[in-house]
Amino acid sequence: MLREVVAGYLTATPSAPIGVAVSGGSDSLALMILMRDWAQEVGADLRVVTVDHGLRAEAAEEAQYVGRIAADLGLSHDILRWQGWDGTGNLQDRARRARYSLMTDWAKENGIEVIALGHTADDQAETFLMRLSREAGADGLAAMQAKRLQRGITFLRPMLSLHRAELQAFLTRRDLTWVSDPSNDDPRYDRVRARQALQVLEPLGVTVASLNQVSRNLADIRETLAWYTFVEARQHVRVDHGDIVIPLAAYRTFRPEISRRLLQQALIWVSGAEYPPRRKGMTLLQLSLSAGTGMPLAGCRVTVARGDIRITREAAALKDLTAAPGEPWDGRWRLIGPAVPGAEVRVTGETGLKTCPDWRETGLPRTTLLAAPAVWQGDELVAAPLAGRAEGWRAELLRSDEQFFATLLTH
């Protein structure tokens, strides 16, 4: 039964290796075994990865323990180590981001397109309570996505309908011991307190199962709102040289939740950020636009001019960004042109735009051109193709307009 649930999320005959992330805890350990059984049946190439965050002395041995079990199962195993914790910021958030980044890089290096994660219904319920305490909206409270694309890698959660207790019973029947992380009992962490709260709420009927159902209901609402946002965007929004442009008159007809979603996705699209701005920032932006003015937010500059709202990149956010000619710059552009010794791609900025006397003839706003890519040789501007000084160079967008509209449905 458990294997069938997991197999239902997997391709019958995968053409590329598949990864599974295993910490050694009961959930991920059970996932590894269930996926091994599936892989043997369909002939899939399953690879195991463990991230050692280096935060506990026992972590290295736990990673080795996973490796020994993987070897017994005939599976390859890699350990990725994070050494980026400097004692500042939110530890759990930074560790999570680092974990996904390391796994994504590992997948790309090994030709892996999908990584399975061991999240369960219990994780879903705990996350719901944590986000409820932060006054999250429909998106935050909606169910975890069973599939999520990040930097070209699909992260799969095939066990969201399964409970931790049944996975632990499965491991016990296999005579396997799982790692118990002491932080899972430390009340300093939000997730631990949420887990404890579930025990208190259970007599009221607020259970893992009921919270999962509520989160699924909200996921349906999320999809509906995403569809209506997509429809409005298709009718009114355009992509102009990488900027998102929304007619102000149309914007003022949108319901607040639709405008928030559209602006949020536009900011993510233009900035390349992994996560949207916090709700407080989005609320301030909506209030600003209602008054007919813009503001900087999340590495972007939102302006109102000539009857349009324009979301463009913030030039100041790009001042230290460089790339070789022909290589991606800011995740959005590539500059192609003649060979120039020592040339590099940097932001045009005020200094560069001053050397482009014809920039007004391009028809693009000054804020857009300030954040546009240019070719530099030391302190000398070689070319700024978007600002009317091509000098044999051209600027290519790496993403199509259609991809922006698609993200309104998939994000």
N, C-alpha and C positions, 0 to 999 in steps of 0.2 A: 504493500500500500504506500509506504513512504517513498520507495523508489519510483513508483508510478507518478506520484505528485511531482517529484523533481524532474523526471524524464519529460513530463508534459511541457516544460519550459525550454527544452533543449531540441536542437535540430537533429532529425533522425539520422542523417549521414553528414556530419560536419566535415568540411573540406580543410579547415585549419585547426591547429591545436587549440584546446580550450583550457583556460586557467581556472583554478579554484583557490581562493584565499583562505588560509587556515591558520588560526592563532593558537590552536590547541584546546580552546574551550569546547564545551559539549556541542554547541550548535554547528560550528565550522568543522569539527572533527566528524560529526555525523554526516555532514554534507559531503566531505571528501570520500567517505566510504560509499555512500549512496551513488555518487557520481562515478566512482571507480567501477561499481557493479554495472552501471549504465554504459560506461565506456567500453568495458569488456564485451558487452552484448552487441554494440553497434560498431566496434572497431575504432573508437575515437582516441585521439592522442591527448591525454589529460596531463596537465602540468600543475604542480602545487607550488604555492608561494606563501611565505610567512614574512611579515614585517616586524622586525625587532626595533622598537622605538628607543631602546637603550635607557629606559626610565627606571627599570628595576633590575637588580642584580640577577634575579631568576630568569629574566626574559631570554637571555642567550641559551640557557639550558632548555627552556620550554620550546624554543625554535628548533633545537637539535632533537628534542623528543618528537616533534611533528615529523622531522626528517626521517627518524627511525621507523615510524609507523608508515610513512609514505613508501620507504624502501621495502618494507614487508609486503606492501600492496603492489609493488612493482612500478611505482610512480616516481618520476623525477621531482626534485624539490630544491627550490632556491630560497635563500634568506636575504632579504633586503634590510639594510640598516639605516636608520635615521639618526643623525647627529646634530640636528638643527635646533634643539631646545636650549634657549639661553636664559630661561627662568622668568621671562616676561610674557605677558599676554595670557590668553585663555589656553591652558595646556591641552585640554581635550580637543578643542577646535583645531589648534595648530597641528596636533598629532594626527587628527583625522584627515586634514588637507594634505599633510605630508604623505600619509599612507596611500591615498588615492593617486597622488602624483608619482610616487615610487612605483606603484603597481602599473600605472599607465605606461611609464617608460619601459618597465620590464616587459609588458605585453608587446609593445612595438618592436623591441629588440628581438623578441622570440617569435614574431609572426602570429601572435595570438590576437584574436578579434573580440573574444568574449571572456570575461572573468566572472565566475559565480561567487556570490557572497552569502554568508550564513544567517542573514536576518530572518527572524521568526515573528509569529503573531505577538509574542511577548514584547519584542523590541518595538513593534508597531504601537502597542498600547502604552508603553513607557514613553515613547516619543510624543504621542498624543498629549499625555499629561504634562510633559515638559513644555511643549509649545503652547498648551492652554494657559500655563502660568505666565507665559510671555505675551499673552493677548494676541496670539496669531490669528490670521484670517483663514479663509477657506483653503487657500493653497497650503498653508503651514499645517493645518489640521487634517488635510486630506491624506489618504493612504499613501504609503511609500510606493513609488513606481516599481513594478516588477522588472522593468528594463529602463536603463538610463544611459544615454550616450555622453561620454566625456572625452574630449580630445581624440575622437575617432575610435574609442574603445567602448564596447557595450558592457555595462555592469549589470549582472543578472541576479535577481533575488528569487530563487525558485521555492523558498520555504516559508513565504509569508503566511500561508494558511496553516502551517504546522506550529505546534506548541513545544516549548523547551522540554517539558516533562516527558513527552512521548519520544523525543530525540534522545534524552538521557536514558530512558528505558531501553531504547534500541541499542545504545552503546553498552549498557549493562548486559544485555543478552549476548553481546559479542565479546564480553569479558574485556572491555576496553576502558581505561581510565582517562579522564579528561583533566586538563589543567584548570585549576581554580585561581583566578587572579584576585588577590586580596583587595584590590581597588573596587571590585564588584560588591563589596560589603562596606565600603567607606562612605558614610553619610555626608561627607563633604561634597560629593558629586551629585549633580541633579538627577542623573539616571537612577542612582541607588535610592534616592529619596522617592522618586516616582514609583519604583518597584515596591518600596515599603508602603506607599500610599495605596497601591492597588489592593494590598491585603486588607487595609482598613475599609476600603470602599466596597469590597466584594459583598458584604451582607446587604448592601443597598441595591445590589444587582448591577453595579458598575464593575464589570469583569473584563478580562482580556478579550473575550469574545464580543461583548457588547461594544467596547471601544473600537474594536476592529470593524464592526459593522457601521458604526458612526463614521469612521474614517473612510470607509468605502462609499457611503452616501455622499460625503463631501467630495470625494474624488469624482463622482458623477457630476456634481455641481461645478467642479473645477473644469471638467471637459466642456460643459455647456458654456461657461463663461469664456473659455478659450475659443470656442467656435464663433461666438458673437463678436469677440475681439477681432478674429480673423476676417469675418465678413465686413466689419466696418473698415478695417485696414485695407482690404482689397478694393473697397469702393472709393476711399479717400486718400490713402497714404501713397507716397512715392519714395523711391530711393534715388538719391542724386549724388553721384560721385562718393558713395560710401556714407553719406549723411541720410538721416531719416527726416522726411518733410511731411508735416501734417497741416492742412489748411486750418487756420484758427477758427473760422466760422463752423467748419465741420466738427472740430474738437469740442466746441461749446455745446454741441448737441449730444455728445456722448454721456452716458451715465458714468458717475464717478469711478465705479469699479472697472468699467471698460477702459476709460482713459488711463487709469492707474496701470492696468495690465499692458496697454499699448506702450506707454512711456517706459515702463520697467523693462520690457523686452527691447525697446529701441536703445536704451542705455547699455544693456548687456551686449547687444549686437555691435554698437559703435565702439565701446570700450574694450570688448573682448573679455570682460570680467566673468568669473565663474559663477558668482552669486549676485543677486540683485541688491540694490541699496536697501537700507533698512526702511521700514514703513514710515518712520518720522521724516526722513529725507524726502520720500515720495510725497508725503502729505504737504510738506513745504513747497515742493515743486508744483503740485497741483494748485495750491493757493496762489503761488506766484503767477502761474499761467492764467488763472482766472482773472487776475488783475492786469493781464496783458504784458507781463514782463517775464524774463527768463532768469536763469541762475546757473552756476556751475554745480555739477553733481556727478560723483562716481567716475571721475576722469573724463567727463564730457562737459560741453558747454551747450546749454539750451537757450536759444534766442528766439525772440519774436520780432519779425520785421516783414514788411510788405505783405501782411495778411497771412504769413506762414509761421508755424513753429518749426524750428530746425534743430535737430540734435546732431551735433558735430563733436569731434574729438577736441579735448582741451590741450592746447599747444604746450602748456606748462607741464603736463603729465608725460610729455614725450622728450623733454629736453636732454635726457641722458641715454636715449634709445638710439642704437646704431645697428647697421646691417651692411653686409657687402652687397654691391650691385648684383641684381639677379636673385638675391635671397629675400625671403619674406621679411617685411618690416611692419611692426605693430600688428602682426597677424592678419593684415588686410591688404597690403600693397606689395607690389614688386616693381622695381624700376629697371628697365632694359635699355641699354644704349652702348655707345662706343667705349672701347677700353680706355681708361684713364688711370695712370699710375697713382696708387695711394687713395683712390676715391672711396668714399663710403656714403651710405644713405643716412641722412639725419632729418630732423624736422626743419621745415622752412623757417619758421619763426620770424620775429620782427626784423632781424638782421638780414635774412635772406630775402624777405619780401621787399625791402627797400631797394634791392638791386633788380627788381622785376617791374619796370615802368609800365608794362602793358597788362598788369594783373586785373585791372578793372574790366578790360575787354573780354575776359573769360566768362563773365556773368556770374561767377561764384562769389559768395560773401567773403569778406576779409577774414572772418573767424575760421572759415573752412580752409582757406589758403594758408593761414598761419600754422595750422596743424597738419598740412600736407607734407608728403615726403619730398626731399630734394637731394641732389647729389652734391657733395662737398669734397674739396681737396684741401685739407687743412682748414684754414679760415676763409677760403675762397669758395663762393658758390659756383658750381659748374653748370648745373641745370636745375630748373624747377618746372617740370612739364605741366603741372596743373595750374601754375601761376603765369603762364604765357611765355615762359623762357625754356623751350624744349631742348635746344642745342643738340638735336638728334636723339634725345631720350624720350621714352614713353612710360607712362604709369599704368600698370594693370591691376585691377581689383582681383583679389583671390577668391572672392565669394560673389555669387550672382544675386541679383535682386530677389529672385524667387526663393532663395534660401532664407532670406529674412522673413518672408511671409510664412514659410513652412515652420519656422521656429515658434510662431505664435500658437501653433497647434501641438508641437512636440515638447515644448519646454514645460 
